[in-house]
């Protein structure tokens, strides 16, 4: 069986830069054997450099013929928790990851293409129902903090990795990449990472044969 590359991505749901980064990630990995896991990130103060980056991303999205909303969003913690509500439906880790990415894109598009306020619980419940989730169960879960521990864990991981600004990519423990990358750059990184992973697996198999006579 061919090697599947694990890619972890952190995005700030209020940020068009994160939206652009996630969209490019999906474009750059299309047709490749990858599993993408989405993680929560919350941006810091909107200083001048942050705003400049966001404006550049808005321009890039508009150049791609997308009509982009410049709505300001409030607290997006519940929106990040909704992604974990979607992940719960997966029967396997890979399916859960795929459902999480699908929900992350749905929320990003709602915020940045359709001008919907993703800090509004009612809007989040609508998005949940649009994706096939039980709206009442999602509303109850968001109110009770059912998925808050997962978001807390993401934030702690981002701190340990010293992530300063989303989007951020972590490719199979090999490459740690900050900021928006083009689909072409992402495709090259994935190919390179897959090559390194395959080399490691072949080396491990060689050691197993030498040490234990393993013939796998």
C-alpha positions as a Markdown table, in Angstrom:
| # | Residue | x | y | z |
|---|---|---|---|---|
| 1 | Unk | 0.0 | 0.0 | 0.0 |
| 2 | Unk | 1.4 | 3.4 | -0.9 |
| 3 | Unk | 2.4 | 5.8 | 1.8 |
| 4 | Unk | -0.2 | 8.4 | 2.9 |
| 5 | Unk | 1.2 | 11.7 | 4.1 |
| 6 | Unk | -0.4 | 13.3 | 7.2 |
| 7 | Unk | -0.7 | 17.1 | 6.9 |
| 8 | Unk | -1.8 | 19.2 | 9.9 |
| 9 | Unk | -3.1 | 22.7 | 9.2 |
| 10 | Unk | -4.0 | 25.4 | 11.6 |
| 11 | Unk | -6.4 | 28.2 | 10.4 |
| 12 | Unk | -8.0 | 31.2 | 11.9 |
| 13 | Unk | -11.6 | 31.1 | 10.8 |
| 14 | Unk | -11.9 | 34.9 | 10.9 |
| 15 | Unk | -9.0 | 35.4 | 8.6 |
| 16 | Unk | -9.2 | 35.5 | 4.7 |
| 17 | Unk | -5.4 | 34.7 | 4.7 |
| 18 | Unk | -6.2 | 31.4 | 6.4 |
| 19 | Unk | -9.1 | 30.8 | 4.0 |
| 20 | Unk | -6.7 | 31.4 | 1.0 |
| 21 | Unk | -4.1 | 29.1 | 2.6 |
| 22 | Unk | -6.6 | 26.3 | 3.2 |
| 23 | Unk | -8.0 | 26.6 | -0.3 |
| 24 | Unk | -4.4 | 26.5 | -1.8 |
| 25 | Unk | -3.7 | 23.4 | 0.3 |
| 26 | Unk | -6.7 | 21.6 | -1.1 |
| 27 | Unk | -5.8 | 22.6 | -4.6 |
| 28 | Unk | -2.1 | 21.6 | -4.2 |
| 29 | Unk | -2.9 | 18.2 | -2.7 |
| 30 | Unk | -5.7 | 17.2 | -5.1 |
| 31 | Unk | -5.1 | 13.7 | -6.4 |
| 32 | Unk | -2.3 | 13.1 | -3.9 |
| 33 | Unk | -2.3 | 10.4 | -1.2 |
| 34 | Unk | -2.7 | 12.7 | 1.8 |
| 35 | Unk | -4.8 | 13.0 | 5.0 |
| 36 | Unk | -5.4 | 16.6 | 6.1 |
| 37 | Unk | -6.2 | 17.3 | 9.7 |
| 38 | Unk | -7.6 | 20.8 | 10.6 |
| 39 | Unk | -6.7 | 22.5 | 13.9 |
| 40 | Unk | -8.0 | 25.6 | 15.6 |
| 41 | Unk | -6.0 | 28.9 | 15.7 |
| 42 | Unk | -6.9 | 32.3 | 17.0 |
| 43 | Unk | -5.1 | 35.4 | 15.8 |
| 44 | Unk | -3.6 | 37.9 | 18.1 |
| 45 | Unk | -4.0 | 41.7 | 17.9 |
| 46 | Unk | -4.7 | 43.1 | 14.5 |
| 47 | Unk | -1.6 | 45.2 | 14.2 |
| 48 | Unk | -0.5 | 46.9 | 11.0 |
| 49 | Unk | 1.4 | 44.0 | 9.5 |
| 50 | Unk | -1.5 | 41.6 | 10.2 |
| 51 | Unk | -3.9 | 44.0 | 8.4 |
| 52 | Unk | -1.6 | 44.3 | 5.5 |
| 53 | Unk | -1.4 | 40.6 | 5.1 |
| 54 | Unk | -5.1 | 40.2 | 5.3 |
| 55 | Unk | -5.6 | 42.9 | 2.6 |
| 56 | Unk | -3.1 | 41.1 | 0.3 |
| 57 | Unk | -5.1 | 37.9 | 0.8 |
| 58 | Unk | -8.3 | 39.6 | 0.0 |
| 59 | Unk | -6.7 | 40.9 | -3.2 |
| 60 | Unk | -5.5 | 37.4 | -4.2 |
| 61 | Unk | -9.0 | 35.9 | -3.6 |
| 62 | Unk | -10.6 | 38.7 | -5.7 |
| 63 | Unk | -8.1 | 38.0 | -8.5 |
| 64 | Unk | -9.3 | 34.4 | -8.5 |
| 65 | Unk | -12.7 | 35.9 | -9.4 |
| 66 | Unk | -14.2 | 35.4 | -5.9 |
| 67 | Unk | -16.4 | 38.0 | -4.4 |
| 68 | Unk | -15.0 | 38.4 | -0.9 |
| 69 | Unk | -16.8 | 39.8 | 2.1 |
| 70 | Unk | -14.8 | 42.1 | 4.4 |
| 71 | Unk | -17.1 | 41.6 | 7.4 |
| 72 | Unk | -15.4 | 41.8 | 10.8 |
| 73 | Unk | -15.9 | 38.6 | 12.9 |
| 74 | Unk | -16.1 | 38.4 | 16.6 |
| 75 | Unk | -15.2 | 35.3 | 18.8 |
| 76 | Unk | -14.9 | 32.3 | 16.5 |
| 77 | Unk | -14.3 | 29.7 | 19.2 |
| 78 | Unk | -17.7 | 28.1 | 18.8 |
| 79 | Unk | -17.1 | 27.9 | 15.0 |
| 80 | Unk | -13.8 | 26.0 | 15.7 |
| 81 | Unk | -15.7 | 23.7 | 18.0 |
| 82 | Unk | -18.3 | 23.0 | 15.2 |
| 83 | Unk | -15.4 | 21.5 | 13.2 |
| 84 | Unk | -15.0 | 18.9 | 15.9 |
| 85 | Unk | -18.7 | 18.2 | 15.9 |
| 86 | Unk | -18.3 | 17.4 | 12.2 |
| 87 | Unk | -15.3 | 15.2 | 12.9 |
| 88 | Unk | -17.3 | 13.1 | 15.4 |
| 89 | Unk | -19.3 | 11.6 | 12.5 |
| 90 | Unk | -16.2 | 9.9 | 11.0 |
| 91 | Unk | -16.0 | 6.2 | 11.3 |
| 92 | Unk | -12.2 | 6.2 | 10.9 |
| 93 | Unk | -9.5 | 8.8 | 11.7 |
| 94 | Unk | -9.1 | 9.5 | 8.0 |
| 95 | Unk | -12.9 | 10.1 | 7.5 |
| 96 | Unk | -13.0 | 12.3 | 10.6 |
| 97 | Unk | -10.2 | 14.4 | 9.3 |
| 98 | Unk | -11.8 | 14.8 | 5.9 |
| 99 | Unk | -15.1 | 15.8 | 7.5 |
| 100 | Unk | -13.3 | 18.4 | 9.7 |
| 101 | Unk | -11.6 | 19.9 | 6.6 |
| 102 | Unk | -15.0 | 20.0 | 4.8 |
| 103 | Unk | -16.6 | 21.8 | 7.7 |
| 104 | Unk | -13.6 | 24.2 | 8.0 |
| 105 | Unk | -14.0 | 25.1 | 4.3 |
| 106 | Unk | -17.8 | 25.5 | 4.7 |
| 107 | Unk | -17.2 | 28.0 | 7.6 |
| 108 | Unk | -14.5 | 29.9 | 5.8 |
| 109 | Unk | -16.7 | 30.3 | 2.7 |
| 110 | Unk | -19.7 | 31.4 | 4.8 |
| 111 | Unk | -17.5 | 34.0 | 6.5 |
| 112 | Unk | -15.4 | 35.3 | 3.6 |
| 113 | Unk | -17.6 | 34.6 | 0.5 |
| 114 | Unk | -21.1 | 35.0 | 1.8 |
| 115 | Unk | -20.7 | 37.6 | 4.6 |
| 116 | Unk | -22.3 | 35.4 | 7.3 |
| 117 | Unk | -21.4 | 36.1 | 10.9 |
| 118 | Unk | -19.6 | 32.9 | 12.1 |
| 119 | Unk | -19.6 | 34.2 | 15.7 |
| 120 | Unk | -23.4 | 33.9 | 15.7 |
| 121 | Unk | -24.5 | 30.5 | 17.1 |
| 122 | Unk | -27.7 | 30.5 | 15.0 |
| 123 | Unk | -25.5 | 30.8 | 11.8 |
| 124 | Unk | -23.3 | 28.0 | 13.0 |
| 125 | Unk | -26.4 | 25.8 | 13.6 |
| 126 | Unk | -27.6 | 26.6 | 10.1 |
| 127 | Unk | -24.1 | 25.6 | 8.7 |
| 128 | Unk | -24.3 | 22.4 | 10.7 |
| 129 | Unk | -27.7 | 21.5 | 9.3 |
| 130 | Unk | -26.5 | 22.3 | 5.8 |
| 131 | Unk | -23.8 | 19.6 | 6.2 |
| 132 | Unk | -26.2 | 17.0 | 7.6 |
| 133 | Unk | -25.7 | 17.4 | 11.3 |
| 134 | Unk | -28.5 | 17.6 | 13.8 |
| 135 | Unk | -29.0 | 21.3 | 14.5 |
| 136 | Unk | -30.5 | 20.8 | 18.0 |
| 137 | Unk | -27.7 | 18.5 | 19.1 |
| 138 | Unk | -25.0 | 20.9 | 17.7 |
| 139 | Unk | -26.6 | 23.8 | 19.5 |
| 140 | Unk | -26.7 | 21.9 | 22.8 |
| 141 | Unk | -23.2 | 20.7 | 22.3 |
| 142 | Unk | -21.9 | 24.2 | 21.6 |
| 143 | Unk | -23.7 | 25.6 | 24.6 |
| 144 | Unk | -22.3 | 22.9 | 27.0 |
| 145 | Unk | -18.7 | 23.1 | 25.6 |
| 146 | Unk | -18.9 | 19.5 | 24.4 |
| 147 | Unk | -16.0 | 20.1 | 22.0 |
| 148 | Unk | -14.1 | 22.8 | 23.8 |
| 149 | Unk | -11.3 | 20.5 | 25.1 |
| 150 | Unk | -10.3 | 19.7 | 21.5 |
| 151 | Unk | -10.0 | 23.4 | 20.7 |
| 152 | Unk | -8.0 | 23.9 | 23.9 |
| 153 | Unk | -5.6 | 21.1 | 22.8 |
| 154 | Unk | -5.1 | 22.7 | 19.4 |
| 155 | Unk | -4.3 | 26.0 | 21.0 |
| 156 | Unk | -1.8 | 24.4 | 23.3 |
| 157 | Unk | -0.1 | 22.6 | 20.4 |
| 158 | Unk | 0.1 | 25.8 | 18.5 |
| 159 | Unk | 1.8 | 27.4 | 21.5 |
| 160 | Unk | 4.3 | 24.5 | 21.8 |
| 161 | Unk | 5.1 | 24.8 | 18.1 |
| 162 | Unk | 5.4 | 28.6 | 18.5 |
| 163 | Unk | 3.0 | 29.3 | 15.7 |
| 164 | Unk | 2.6 | 33.0 | 15.4 |
| 165 | Unk | 0.2 | 33.5 | 12.4 |
| 166 | Unk | -2.1 | 31.1 | 10.5 |
| 167 | Unk | -2.2 | 29.4 | 8.2 |
| 168 | Unk | 0.4 | 26.9 | 9.3 |
| 169 | Unk | 1.3 | 23.5 | 7.8 |
| 170 | Unk | 3.0 | 20.6 | 9.4 |
| 171 | Unk | 3.8 | 17.9 | 6.9 |
| 172 | Unk | 4.3 | 14.5 | 8.5 |
| 173 | Unk | 6.7 | 15.8 | 11.1 |
| 174 | Unk | 9.1 | 16.9 | 8.3 |
| 175 | Unk | 8.2 | 20.4 | 7.2 |
| 176 | Unk | 6.7 | 23.2 | 9.3 |
| 177 | Unk | 5.6 | 26.0 | 7.0 |
| 178 | Unk | 4.0 | 29.3 | 8.0 |
| 179 | Unk | 1.9 | 31.5 | 5.8 |
| 180 | Unk | 0.0 | 31.1 | 2.5 |
| 181 | Unk | 1.8 | 28.9 | 0.0 |
| 182 | Unk | 0.8 | 28.5 | -3.6 |
| 183 | Unk | -0.7 | 25.2 | -4.8 |
| 184 | Unk | 2.5 | 24.6 | -6.8 |
| 185 | Unk | 4.7 | 25.0 | -3.8 |
| 186 | Unk | 2.5 | 22.8 | -1.7 |
| 187 | Unk | 2.5 | 20.1 | -4.4 |
| 188 | Unk | 6.3 | 20.1 | -4.4 |
| 189 | Unk | 6.5 | 20.0 | -0.6 |
| 190 | Unk | 4.1 | 17.0 | -0.5 |
| 191 | Unk | 6.2 | 15.2 | -3.2 |
| 192 | Unk | 9.4 | 15.8 | -1.3 |
| 193 | Unk | 7.9 | 14.8 | 2.1 |
| 194 | Unk | 6.5 | 11.6 | 0.6 |
| 195 | Unk | 9.9 | 10.8 | -0.8 |
| 196 | Unk | 11.5 | 11.2 | 2.6 |
| 197 | Unk | 8.8 | 9.1 | 4.3 |
| 198 | Unk | 9.3 | 6.3 | 1.8 |
| 199 | Unk | 13.1 | 6.4 | 2.3 |
| 200 | Unk | 12.6 | 6.1 | 6.1 |
| 201 | Unk | 10.2 | 3.2 | 5.7 |
| 202 | Unk | 12.5 | 1.4 | 3.3 |
| 203 | Unk | 15.4 | 1.9 | 5.7 |
| 204 | Unk | 13.3 | 0.6 | 8.6 |
| 205 | Unk | 12.3 | -2.5 | 6.6 |
| 206 | Unk | 16.0 | -3.1 | 5.7 |
| 207 | Unk | 17.0 | -2.9 | 9.4 |
| 208 | Unk | 14.2 | -5.4 | 10.3 |
| 209 | Unk | 15.4 | -7.8 | 7.7 |
| 210 | Unk | 19.0 | -7.5 | 8.9 |
| 211 | Unk | 18.2 | -7.8 | 12.6 |
| 212 | Unk | 15.3 | -10.2 | 12.7 |
| 213 | Unk | 15.0 | -11.8 | 9.3 |
| 214 | Unk | 11.7 | -10.1 | 8.6 |
| 215 | Unk | 10.6 | -10.6 | 5.1 |
| 216 | Unk | 7.8 | -8.1 | 4.9 |
